[in-house]
Amino acid sequence: MDILEKIRRYRIERNWTEYQLAEKSELPQSTISTWYRKNQIPTIPSMEKICRAFQITLAQFFTDDNAEIVTLTKTQSEILREWNRLNERQKTIVLDLLKEM
């Protein structure tokens, strides 16, 4: 996978310049330009910022291009965070409740 090419594709899909990506990701534009000029791979913290700007997860970024990408809303993300805090018994209760609704 060509990470820089994939970042470029995501940026172009959104009609963003490198400058706009820098603003949205809160990274210096010089950092992004250097990646391309020197063919450097971004660090994980930089990739996390890039993905946040694109409103995707790192997992979605590294998923095969042919796979369907699902973007969660803020509420859906919150529900999943809370779900992960539940024990198995609590999860069963919540699922049963949802099925009854």
Beta strands, then each sheet from edge to edge (+ up, - down):
end
